[in-house]
Structure formats: structure tokens, C-alpha cells
Amino acid sequence: MLDRNHKWQANVSKEMKRGILSLLLLWILKKKGSPMYGYEIIQTIDKTTRGKWVPKAGTIYPILRRLEGRGYVKSEWSSSKSTGPSRRYYQITPKGKEATKMIFMEWKKLMSGFREFLVDLLGVD
């Protein structure tokens, strides 16, 4: 029984993180305002979450490709002997900025509905 509960808890945690990662990637790219490569994005997530969450490259790259497929992000390869190996740089597009704005409005509305729950859960107001 304990093992089943542990698996369920791990699944819930994984699903929550996966659900917020697309939004987080768009927010990071929008906030930076200039192209970023994947490892730089991972480091930013690490810093933003104070080391509590560091997604693996195998997690963020498929999401970045999916965002690119939707036109929210564009990417290009850059190679320079002075900066090291070739890297794929990602940048938010105007369509991505607009989508992010709409998603944040929806997120804000949803979270305000959960305010009492979050205050009780996190112990902050």
C-alpha cells in the first residue's frame, strides 16, 4: 500500500511540474528578451527555484520543440569558436508573447480562485 501511495505522489508531482514547465519556459524567454540555449534555460530554472527543481535536458527540449511547432518560440543554431560548440538558441516570438500574456491572465484568474487554499497550504498571505 505504501509503495502505491508513493507512486501516486510521484506521479502528481511529475504532472504538476510538466504542466507548469511550458509556461515557465515562455516566461523565462520573455523575461530574458534575448536568445537562450537549453542549458542556460535549465540554469535559470535552477536559480529561479533556488535549486528545488532542475529539469533534465530530455524534459525541456521536447517542450521547446513543441512550442516552436506552435510558433511561440523560434530557434537557430549558432556556432562560434570563441563561445565553444554549436548551440541551438531559443527566442520567444511575438505570437509566443501574446500567448504568454493570455496564459498568465488565465493563470492569475485560476490562482485567485485558489487563494484561500494556497494561503492555508503555504501559510502566507
C-alpha positions as CSV (number, residue, x, y, z in Angstrom):
1,M,0.0,0.0,0.0
2,L,2.8,2.4,0.9
3,D,4.5,1.7,-2.4
4,R,1.3,2.5,-4.4
5,N,0.9,5.8,-2.4
6,H,4.5,6.7,-3.1
7,K,4.0,6.1,-6.8
8,W,0.8,8.2,-6.8
9,Q,2.6,11.1,-5.0
10,A,5.5,10.9,-7.5
11,N,3.0,11.0,-10.4
12,V,1.2,14.0,-9.0
13,S,4.5,15.9,-8.6
14,K,5.6,15.0,-12.1
15,E,2.3,16.1,-13.7
16,M,2.3,19.4,-11.8
17,K,5.8,20.1,-13.0
18,R,5.1,19.1,-16.5
19,G,2.0,21.3,-16.6
20,I,3.9,24.4,-15.5
21,L,7.1,23.9,-17.5
22,S,5.8,25.2,-20.8
23,L,4.6,28.4,-19.0
24,L,7.9,28.7,-17.2
25,L,9.9,28.3,-20.4
26,L,7.9,31.0,-22.1
27,W,8.2,33.3,-19.1
28,I,12.0,32.8,-18.9
29,L,12.4,33.5,-22.6
30,K,10.1,36.6,-22.4
31,K,11.9,37.9,-19.3
32,K,15.4,37.5,-20.8
33,G,14.3,39.2,-24.1
34,S,17.2,37.7,-26.0
35,P,18.0,34.2,-27.3
36,M,19.0,31.5,-24.8
37,Y,20.3,28.0,-25.2
38,G,18.9,25.0,-23.4
39,Y,21.4,24.6,-20.7
40,E,21.2,28.3,-19.9
41,I,17.4,27.9,-19.5
42,I,18.0,24.9,-17.2
43,Q,20.4,27.0,-15.1
44,T,17.8,29.8,-15.0
45,I,15.1,27.4,-13.7
46,D,17.6,26.1,-11.1
47,K,18.3,29.7,-9.9
48,T,14.7,30.8,-10.0
49,T,13.5,27.8,-7.9
50,R,16.6,28.0,-5.6
51,G,17.7,24.6,-6.6
52,K,14.4,22.9,-5.7
53,W,13.7,21.9,-9.3
54,V,16.2,21.3,-12.1
55,P,14.5,19.7,-15.1
56,K,16.6,17.5,-17.3
57,A,17.5,18.4,-20.8
58,G,15.5,15.5,-22.0
59,T,12.4,17.1,-20.5
60,I,12.8,20.7,-21.7
61,Y,13.9,20.1,-25.3
62,P,10.8,18.3,-26.4
63,I,8.7,21.1,-24.9
64,L,10.8,23.7,-26.6
65,R,10.3,21.9,-29.9
66,R,6.5,21.7,-29.3
67,L,6.4,25.4,-28.5
68,E,8.4,26.1,-31.7
69,G,5.9,24.0,-33.7
70,R,3.1,26.2,-32.4
71,G,5.0,29.3,-33.4
72,Y,5.6,30.5,-29.8
73,V,9.3,30.1,-30.0
74,K,11.9,30.2,-32.7
75,S,15.3,28.7,-32.7
76,E,18.5,28.9,-34.6
77,W,21.9,27.2,-34.4
78,S,24.9,29.3,-33.6
79,S,28.5,28.3,-33.9
80,S,31.4,30.4,-32.8
81,K,34.9,29.2,-32.0
82,S,35.1,31.9,-29.2
83,T,31.9,30.6,-27.5
84,G,32.6,26.9,-27.8
85,P,30.5,24.2,-29.6
86,S,27.4,24.9,-31.7
87,R,24.3,25.7,-29.7
88,R,20.7,26.0,-30.5
89,Y,19.3,29.3,-29.3
90,Y,15.7,29.8,-28.5
91,Q,13.7,33.1,-28.5
92,I,10.1,33.8,-27.8
93,T,8.2,35.1,-30.8
94,P,5.5,37.9,-30.9
95,K,2.9,35.1,-31.1
96,G,4.5,33.5,-28.0
97,K,4.5,36.8,-26.1
98,E,0.8,37.2,-26.9
99,A,0.1,33.6,-25.8
100,T,2.0,34.1,-22.6
101,K,0.0,37.2,-21.8
102,M,-3.2,35.2,-22.3
103,I,-2.0,32.2,-20.3
104,F,-0.8,34.5,-17.4
105,M,-4.2,36.2,-17.3
106,E,-5.9,32.8,-17.2
107,W,-3.4,31.6,-14.6
108,K,-4.0,34.6,-12.4
109,K,-7.7,34.1,-12.6
110,L,-7.3,30.4,-11.6
111,M,-4.9,31.1,-8.8
112,S,-7.1,33.9,-7.3
113,G,-9.8,31.2,-7.0
114,F,-7.4,29.1,-5.1
115,R,-6.2,31.9,-2.8
116,E,-7.6,30.6,0.4
117,F,-6.3,27.1,-0.3
118,L,-2.8,28.5,-1.1
119,V,-2.8,30.7,2.0
120,D,-3.7,27.7,4.1
121,L,-1.2,25.4,2.4
122,L,1.7,27.8,2.3
123,G,1.0,29.7,5.4
124,V,1.4,33.1,3.8
125,D,-1.0,35.8,2.8
